[in-house]
């Protein structure tokens, strides 16, 4: 059975302004998601699952899902703040989504095979999908076999402001030992800095970071439900607390339940963290097309 690609597309780009997932940035009007789907097809993925919100379902299906018909099976699931396990109910004043691992949980009923998780608005590169697909094929029928595609921090920066990245700790066996969320990372005066408690401090120049490109076997869903129930016991009435993928991953690693391989990629990330990033992203896709990495029109 071929692995599945699970794309997190429920978020609105608050800094970018609008549904950046539907913004055509390629020479033929393709979105960043289209490039991910195209790369996933070439790498051997067999199905795409999108998690979105109900309020842009019609537009999303018309503009995105329809173009993949005849190329690869697609399913759509929905992230809803009211969709909680057990008897928990959110604070009626809450409007903020529950975070990335809550979004992942929405795929529990439709994904039964090893699967990858990526963001909708990040370009990960051809090599990253090949590396990830190879790993997922190797763990079919197994459990507790996870991975993360790790990027060199230098390949993930924006020229238009600081970025948030998960700094990875990796042991001598190439396994992840933890992910620490870092904010405001950018180059200043030739050095990498991050913002810690309002102060600029140095960031490791050769650091391996997470760009939210993960690989899991399906047992991850059961672990996630257990972890989310513990999270909700403390935070179900909060207005802003979020349940992230690294929250679950760190719990499982610290508890000795899983090994999670860090798969290094030479690919360079790019995307539209800020509106000012868009012209450079358009130019990058134009260049890749001119080099023959992609056709003028993907689908």
VENJO-V772925 format. One record per residue. N is the residue number from 1. RES is the residue in one small letter. SS is DSSP state (2 for helix, 1 for strand, 0 for the rest). Layout:
# VENJO-V772925
N&RES&SS ; N&RES&SS
This chain:
# VENJO-V772925
1&x&0 ; 2&x&0 ; 3&x&0 ; 4&x&1 ; 5&x&1 ; 6&x&1 ; 7&x&1 ; 8&x&1 ; 9&x&0 ; 10&x&0 ; 11&x&0 ; 12&x&0 ; 13&x&0 ; 14&x&0 ; 15&x&0 ; 16&x&0 ; 17&x&0 ; 18&x&0 ; 19&x&0 ; 20&x&2 ; 21&x&2 ; 22&x&2 ; 23&x&0 ; 24&x&0 ; 25&x&0 ; 26&x&0 ; 27&x&0 ; 28&x&0 ; 29&x&0 ; 30&x&0 ; 31&x&0 ; 32&x&2 ; 33&x&2 ; 34&x&2 ; 35&x&2 ; 36&x&2 ; 37&x&2 ; 38&x&2 ; 39&x&2 ; 40&x&2 ; 41&x&2 ; 42&x&2 ; 43&x&2 ; 44&x&0 ; 45&x&0 ; 46&x&0 ; 47&x&1 ; 48&x&1 ; 49&x&1 ; 50&x&1 ; 51&x&1 ; 52&x&1 ; 53&x&0 ; 54&x&2 ; 55&x&2 ; 56&x&2 ; 57&x&2 ; 58&x&2 ; 59&x&2 ; 60&x&2 ; 61&x&2 ; 62&x&2 ; 63&x&2 ; 64&x&0 ; 65&x&2 ; 66&x&2 ; 67&x&2 ; 68&x&2 ; 69&x&0 ; 70&x&0 ; 71&x&0 ; 72&x&0 ; 73&x&1 ; 74&x&1 ; 75&x&1 ; 76&x&1 ; 77&x&1 ; 78&x&1 ; 79&x&0 ; 80&x&0 ; 81&x&0 ; 82&x&0 ; 83&x&0 ; 84&x&0 ; 85&x&0 ; 86&x&0 ; 87&x&0 ; 88&x&0 ; 89&x&0 ; 90&x&0 ; 91&x&0 ; 92&x&0 ; 93&x&0 ; 94&x&0 ; 95&x&0 ; 96&x&0 ; 97&x&0 ; 98&x&0 ; 99&x&0 ; 100&x&2 ; 101&x&2 ; 102&x&2 ; 103&x&2 ; 104&x&2 ; 105&x&2 ; 106&x&0 ; 107&x&0 ; 108&x&0 ; 109&x&0 ; 110&x&0 ; 111&x&0 ; 112&x&0 ; 113&x&0 ; 114&x&0 ; 115&x&1 ; 116&x&1 ; 117&x&1 ; 118&x&1 ; 119&x&1 ; 120&x&0 ; 121&x&0 ; 122&x&1 ; 123&x&1 ; 124&x&0 ; 125&x&0 ; 126&x&2 ; 127&x&2 ; 128&x&2 ; 129&x&2 ; 130&x&2 ; 131&x&2 ; 132&x&2 ; 133&x&2 ; 134&x&2 ; 135&x&2 ; 136&x&2 ; 137&x&2 ; 138&x&2 ; 139&x&0 ; 140&x&0 ; 141&x&0 ; 142&x&0 ; 143&x&0 ; 144&x&0 ; 145&x&1 ; 146&x&1 ; 147&x&1 ; 148&x&1 ; 149&x&1 ; 150&x&1 ; 151&x&1 ; 152&x&1 ; 153&x&2 ; 154&x&2 ; 155&x&2 ; 156&x&0 ; 157&x&0 ; 158&x&0 ; 159&x&0 ; 160&x&0 ; 161&x&0 ; 162&x&0 ; 163&x&1 ; 164&x&1 ; 165&x&1 ; 166&x&1 ; 167&x&1 ; 168&x&1 ; 169&x&1 ; 170&x&1 ; 171&x&0 ; 172&x&0 ; 173&x&0 ; 174&x&0 ; 175&x&1 ; 176&x&1 ; 177&x&1 ; 178&x&1 ; 179&x&1 ; 180&x&1 ; 181&x&1 ; 182&x&1 ; 183&x&1 ; 184&x&1 ; 185&x&1 ; 186&x&1 ; 187&x&1 ; 188&x&1 ; 189&x&0 ; 190&x&0 ; 191&x&1 ; 192&x&1 ; 193&x&1 ; 194&x&1 ; 195&x&1 ; 196&x&1 ; 197&x&0 ; 198&x&0 ; 199&x&1 ; 200&x&1 ; 201&x&1 ; 202&x&1 ; 203&x&0 ; 204&x&0 ; 205&x&0 ; 206&x&0 ; 207&x&0 ; 208&x&1 ; 209&x&1 ; 210&x&1 ; 211&x&1 ; 212&x&1 ; 213&x&1 ; 214&x&1 ; 215&x&1 ; 216&x&1 ; 217&x&0 ; 218&x&0 ; 219&x&0 ; 220&x&2 ; 221&x&2 ; 222&x&2 ; 223&x&2 ; 224&x&2 ; 225&x&2 ; 226&x&2 ; 227&x&2 ; 228&x&2 ; 229&x&2 ; 230&x&2 ; 231&x&2 ; 232&x&2 ; 233&x&2 ; 234&x&2 ; 235&x&2 ; 236&x&0 ; 237&x&0 ; 238&x&0 ; 239&x&0 ; 240&x&0 ; 241&x&0 ; 242&x&0 ; 243&x&0 ; 244&x&0 ; 245&x&2 ; 246&x&2 ; 247&x&2 ; 248&x&2 ; 249&x&2 ; 250&x&2 ; 251&x&2 ; 252&x&2 ; 253&x&2 ; 254&x&2 ; 255&x&0 ; 256&x&0 ; 257&x&0 ; 258&x&0 ; 259&x&1 ; 260&x&1 ; 261&x&1 ; 262&x&1 ; 263&x&1 ; 264&x&1 ; 265&x&0 ; 266&x&0 ; 267&x&0 ; 268&x&0 ; 269&x&0 ; 270&x&1 ; 271&x&1 ; 272&x&0 ; 273&x&0 ; 274&x&0 ; 275&x&2 ; 276&x&2 ; 277&x&2 ; 278&x&2 ; 279&x&2 ; 280&x&2 ; 281&x&2 ; 282&x&2 ; 283&x&2 ; 284&x&2 ; 285&x&2 ; 286&x&2 ; 287&x&2 ; 288&x&2 ; 289&x&2 ; 290&x&2 ; 291&x&0 ; 292&x&0 ; 293&x&0 ; 294&x&0 ; 295&x&0 ; 296&x&0 ; 297&x&0 ; 298&x&0 ; 299&x&0
